[in-house]
Structures are given as structure tokens and as C-alpha cells.
């Protein structure tokens, strides 16, 4: 498990600066079991990309672009995207 800590006010400033893209998702999405292998033997889809897809619009387009460029795996997220632990 990973943990990230911010100085007081730092996270709020990063959200305001557009570094993080918060969105609401259901408990089912957050607690979904992620299989070791995704479709067609690819690595599983990272949680952050599924959340971005559910938010739609620009967020979904960014997630799709990342998945298309990285084969849909659990590689590190591009700068500004939170990765699931």
C-alpha cells in the first residue's frame, strides 16, 4: 500500500492548478477486484483510467489516449493523474 502526504493547503492548490483531476465514483468501482490479467492477456486497467472514463468528456479522452499509448496496462500514469495504490 502506498501513501501520499501534502503540506497543509498543498493538495488544494494542486487541484486549483489542474495538477489533479478529482471526480466522484461509486464504491463498486473503488472496491472492484482487479484481475492479474486484463482482456486479451493485457495487464488490468488501472483504477484511475476507469474513473476518468466514467467522468466522461475530456477526462475520458485523456484516459483513452493513455491506454492506447501504453497498451492498457498498469504502467505509471502521466503527470497529473493519480494512480491506484
Backbone as ProteinMPNN parsed JSONL, in Angstrom:
{"seq_chain_A": "XXXXXXXXXXXXXXXXXXXXXXXXXXXXXXXXXXXXXXXXXXXXXXXXXXXXXXXXXXXXXXXXXXXXXXXXXXXXXXXXXXXXX", "coords_chain_A": {"N_chain_A": [[0.85, -1.168, 0.0], [0.458, 2.245, -0.703], [1.144, 5.589, 0.39], [0.435, 9.028, 0.266], [1.415, 12.247, 1.179], [0.599, 15.644, 1.805], [1.645, 19.001, 2.329], [-0.037, 21.35, 4.5], [-2.708, 22.731, 2.726], [-1.477, 22.307, 0.265], [-2.443, 20.242, -1.454], [-4.973, 21.245, -2.157], [-4.156, 23.503, -3.566], [-2.819, 22.298, -5.704], [-4.964, 20.994, -6.945], [-6.464, 23.232, -7.702], [-4.651, 24.285, -9.524], [-4.866, 22.474, -11.544], [-3.394, 20.154, -11.559], [-4.247, 17.775, -10.401], [-7.153, 15.823, -11.033], [-9.96, 15.647, -9.687], [-12.724, 13.394, -9.206], [-15.98, 11.932, -8.776], [-16.703, 8.599, -7.906], [-18.354, 5.433, -7.706], [-18.605, 3.22, -4.806], [-18.452, 0.633, -5.696], [-16.823, 0.758, -7.967], [-14.411, 1.633, -6.83], [-13.812, -0.491, -5.112], [-13.643, -2.653, -6.725], [-12.512, -5.812, -7.763], [-9.457, -6.295, -9.214], [-8.304, -8.136, -11.724], [-5.372, -10.177, -12.268], [-4.69, -10.43, -14.947], [-5.769, -8.59, -17.682], [-8.209, -8.018, -20.31], [-7.641, -10.026, -23.211], [-5.152, -10.927, -22.343], [-3.73, -8.698, -21.575], [-2.283, -6.393, -19.162], [-4.234, -5.487, -16.218], [-6.726, -2.848, -16.334], [-5.857, 0.26, -15.025], [-7.144, 1.711, -11.987], [-7.436, 4.531, -11.978], [-7.802, 5.163, -14.678], [-10.245, 3.987, -15.284], [-11.936, 5.467, -13.602], [-11.618, 8.029, -14.749], [-12.714, 7.548, -17.295], [-15.396, 7.139, -16.594], [-16.084, 9.682, -15.792], [-16.283, 11.009, -18.144], [-16.264, 13.066, -21.184], [-13.552, 15.332, -21.565], [-11.93, 14.088, -19.672], [-12.348, 11.327, -20.095], [-11.347, 11.128, -22.678], [-8.631, 11.682, -22.242], [-7.889, 9.489, -20.647], [-8.361, 7.4, -22.45], [-6.494, 8.022, -24.44], [-4.12, 7.611, -23.009], [-4.321, 4.846, -22.409], [-4.332, 3.787, -25.0], [-1.786, 4.469, -25.836], [-0.186, 3.021, -24.162], [-0.854, 0.362, -24.153], [-2.881, -0.356, -22.405], [-2.084, -1.13, -19.906], [-0.821, -1.319, -16.494], [1.053, 0.681, -16.199], [3.016, 3.497, -15.099], [1.141, 6.411, -14.409], [0.584, 9.299, -16.506], [1.999, 12.554, -15.806], [0.165, 14.319, -13.384], [-1.977, 12.633, -13.08], [-3.661, 10.613, -10.819], [-2.674, 7.513, -9.481], [-3.909, 4.242, -8.831], [-3.438, 2.611, -5.67]], "CA_chain_A": [[0.0, 0.0, 0.0], [1.202, 3.494, -0.783], [0.521, 6.757, 0.995], [0.97, 10.306, -0.184], [1.083, 13.32, 2.117], [0.799, 17.003, 1.323], [1.686, 20.063, 3.335], [-1.347, 21.999, 4.58], [-3.095, 23.569, 1.595], [-0.779, 21.968, -0.98], [-3.326, 19.48, -2.343], [-5.976, 22.175, -2.671], [-3.511, 24.343, -4.573], [-2.568, 21.475, -6.885], [-6.258, 20.81, -7.623], [-6.77, 24.518, -8.339], [-3.722, 24.449, -10.646], [-5.173, 21.488, -12.572], [-2.463, 19.02, -11.498], [-5.095, 16.621, -10.087], [-8.487, 15.917, -11.618], [-10.844, 14.863, -8.82], [-14.044, 13.034, -9.703], [-16.696, 11.012, -7.896], [-17.006, 7.273, -8.435], [-19.067, 4.607, -6.735], [-17.834, 2.263, -4.013], [-18.249, -0.563, -6.523], [-15.649, 0.986, -8.821], [-13.223, 1.697, -5.979], [-13.53, -1.772, -4.468], [-13.663, -3.697, -7.746], [-11.346, -6.682, -7.81], [-8.73, -6.152, -10.474], [-7.645, -9.41, -12.025], [-3.962, -10.053, -12.665], [-4.642, -10.26, -16.391], [-6.912, -7.921, -18.269], [-8.681, -8.634, -21.544], [-6.65, -10.435, -24.219], [-3.856, -11.124, -21.72], [-3.092, -7.434, -21.217], [-2.392, -6.068, -17.739], [-5.539, -4.902, -15.903], [-6.886, -1.408, -16.497], [-5.672, 0.96, -13.75], [-8.333, 2.336, -11.408], [-7.583, 5.929, -12.358], [-8.329, 5.292, -16.037], [-11.674, 3.674, -15.233], [-12.608, 6.63, -13.012], [-11.629, 9.103, -15.744], [-13.69, 7.186, -18.33], [-16.738, 7.351, -16.053], [-16.328, 11.125, -15.721], [-16.648, 11.419, -19.499], [-15.689, 14.257, -21.803], [-12.097, 15.495, -21.651], [-11.301, 13.09, -18.809], [-12.401, 10.039, -20.791], [-10.435, 11.209, -23.824], [-7.261, 11.573, -21.731], [-7.685, 8.095, -20.231], [-8.286, 6.585, -23.664], [-5.206, 8.297, -25.086], [-3.095, 6.934, -22.224], [-4.455, 3.406, -22.601], [-3.93, 3.464, -26.372], [-0.345, 4.649, -25.991], [0.539, 2.135, -23.258], [-1.363, -0.995, -24.206], [-3.907, -0.647, -21.411], [-1.513, -1.737, -18.721], [-0.744, -0.634, -15.224], [2.256, 1.483, -16.159], [2.844, 4.749, -14.373], [0.248, 7.39, -15.017], [1.268, 10.526, -16.907], [1.993, 13.596, -14.79], [-1.129, 14.921, -13.102], [-3.003, 11.64, -12.899], [-3.463, 9.754, -9.652], [-2.624, 6.075, -9.763], [-4.425, 3.47, -7.704], [-2.33, 2.022, -4.902]], "C_chain_A": [[0.899, 1.236, 0.0], [0.437, 4.59, -0.054], [1.206, 8.0, 0.449], [0.514, 11.365, 0.79], [1.407, 14.658, 1.476], [0.931, 17.931, 2.522], [0.305, 20.713, 3.391], [-1.589, 22.937, 3.402], [-2.481, 23.181, 0.259], [-1.677, 21.207, -1.952], [-4.38, 20.389, -2.963], [-5.397, 23.063, -3.758], [-3.245, 23.545, -5.845], [-3.859, 21.199, -7.652], [-6.628, 22.097, -8.364], [-5.893, 24.767, -9.567], [-3.961, 23.438, -11.765], [-4.229, 20.294, -12.595], [-3.236, 17.724, -11.256], [-6.483, 16.879, -10.645], [-9.45, 15.076, -10.773], [-12.175, 14.565, -9.499], [-14.676, 12.034, -8.731], [-16.93, 9.7, -8.628], [-17.663, 6.464, -7.32], [-18.11, 3.718, -5.935], [-17.53, 1.02, -4.829], [-17.02, -0.42, -7.423], [-14.379, 0.965, -7.972], [-12.82, 0.346, -5.42], [-13.52, -2.948, -5.44], [-12.367, -4.51, -7.717], [-10.723, -6.559, -9.193], [-7.931, -7.432, -10.689], [-6.195, -9.165, -12.431], [-3.82, -9.826, -14.163], [-5.922, -9.594, -16.866], [-7.365, -8.653, -19.518], [-7.532, -8.932, -22.505], [-5.245, -10.555, -23.633], [-3.103, -9.855, -21.371], [-3.137, -7.246, -19.703], [-3.754, -5.432, -17.46], [-5.541, -3.39, -16.091], [-6.714, -0.736, -15.13], [-6.964, 1.645, -13.29], [-8.519, 3.761, -11.913], [-8.147, 6.076, -13.767], [-9.817, 4.97, -16.066], [-12.465, 4.845, -14.65], [-12.705, 7.769, -14.02], [-12.634, 8.814, -16.861], [-15.114, 7.457, -17.849], [-17.091, 8.83, -15.94], [-16.686, 11.699, -17.089], [-15.862, 12.614, -20.014], [-14.179, 14.225, -21.935], [-11.369, 14.428, -20.83], [-11.247, 11.73, -19.503], [-11.429, 10.026, -21.971], [-8.978, 11.075, -23.379], [-6.949, 10.143, -21.307], [-7.526, 7.197, -21.448], [-6.943, 6.781, -24.369], [-4.075, 7.594, -24.334], [-3.133, 5.43, -22.46], [-3.992, 2.991, -24.0], [-2.42, 3.574, -26.56], [0.457, 3.662, -25.157], [-0.006, 0.719, -23.235], [-2.362, -1.358, -23.132], [-3.374, -1.192, -20.115], [-1.468, -0.831, -17.521], [0.554, 0.152, -15.093], [1.976, 2.762, -15.381], [1.958, 5.697, -15.156], [1.055, 8.608, -15.463], [1.152, 11.557, -15.806], [0.599, 14.187, -14.632], [-2.239, 13.91, -12.931], [-2.678, 10.789, -11.69], [-3.517, 8.297, -10.077], [-3.201, 5.325, -8.587], [-3.282, 2.765, -6.999], [-2.125, 0.562, -5.248]], "O_chain_A": [[1.959, 1.255, 0.626], [-0.783, 4.513, 0.095], [2.412, 8.005, 0.205], [-0.65, 11.384, 1.189], [2.361, 14.786, 0.708], [0.386, 17.665, 3.594], [-0.449, 20.633, 2.421], [-0.781, 23.821, 3.118], [-2.916, 23.674, -0.782], [-1.673, 21.495, -3.149], [-4.648, 20.307, -4.162], [-6.061, 23.347, -4.754], [-3.428, 24.061, -6.948], [-3.85, 21.172, -8.883], [-7.055, 22.053, -9.517], [-6.336, 25.386, -10.535], [-3.333, 23.526, -12.82], [-4.252, 19.505, -13.54], [-2.914, 16.691, -11.843], [-6.931, 18.023, -10.716], [-9.723, 13.922, -11.107], [-12.689, 15.378, -10.268], [-13.976, 11.376, -7.961], [-17.302, 9.681, -9.802], [-17.532, 6.787, -6.14], [-16.966, 3.495, -6.331], [-16.468, 0.418, -4.674], [-16.269, -1.377, -7.611], [-13.385, 0.347, -8.354], [-11.632, 0.061, -5.268], [-13.402, -4.102, -5.027], [-11.271, -3.953, -7.655], [-11.401, -6.706, -10.21], [-7.013, -7.754, -9.935], [-5.842, -8.076, -12.882], [-2.922, -9.105, -14.599], [-7.023, -9.996, -16.49], [-6.95, -9.786, -19.76], [-6.57, -8.169, -22.592], [-4.258, -10.316, -24.328], [-1.959, -9.918, -20.921], [-3.951, -7.879, -19.03], [-4.372, -4.89, -18.376], [-4.499, -2.738, -16.018], [-7.371, -1.135, -14.17], [-7.766, 2.097, -14.107], [-9.636, 4.159, -12.241], [-8.897, 7.017, -14.031], [-10.573, 5.612, -16.795], [-13.541, 5.177, -15.147], [-13.752, 8.406, -14.139], [-13.325, 9.72, -17.325], [-15.944, 7.948, -18.613], [-18.266, 9.193, -15.987], [-17.318, 12.751, -17.18], [-14.931, 13.101, -19.372], [-13.599, 13.226, -22.359], [-10.322, 13.927, -21.24], [-10.212, 11.064, -19.493], [-10.767, 9.02, -22.224], [-8.179, 10.43, -24.058], [-5.859, 9.641, -21.58], [-6.653, 6.33, -21.473], [-6.333, 5.819, -24.836], [-3.17, 7.041, -24.958], [-2.094, 4.808, -22.685], [-3.335, 1.962, -24.16], [-1.842, 2.843, -27.365], [1.649, 3.474, -25.402], [0.363, -0.057, -22.354], [-2.672, -2.535, -22.95], [-4.15, -1.677, -19.291], [-2.004, 0.277, -17.529], [1.095, 0.276, -13.994], [0.829, 3.062, -15.051], [2.016, 5.776, -16.384], [2.09, 8.918, -14.873], [0.277, 11.44, -14.948], [-0.064, 14.516, -15.616], [-3.371, 14.306, -12.653], [-1.557, 10.3, -11.547], [-4.316, 7.912, -10.931], [-3.0, 5.734, -7.444], [-2.294, 2.371, -7.618], [-1.235, -0.085, -4.695]]}, "name": "protein", "num_of_chains": 1, "seq": "XXXXXXXXXXXXXXXXXXXXXXXXXXXXXXXXXXXXXXXXXXXXXXXXXXXXXXXXXXXXXXXXXXXXXXXXXXXXXXXXXXXXX"}
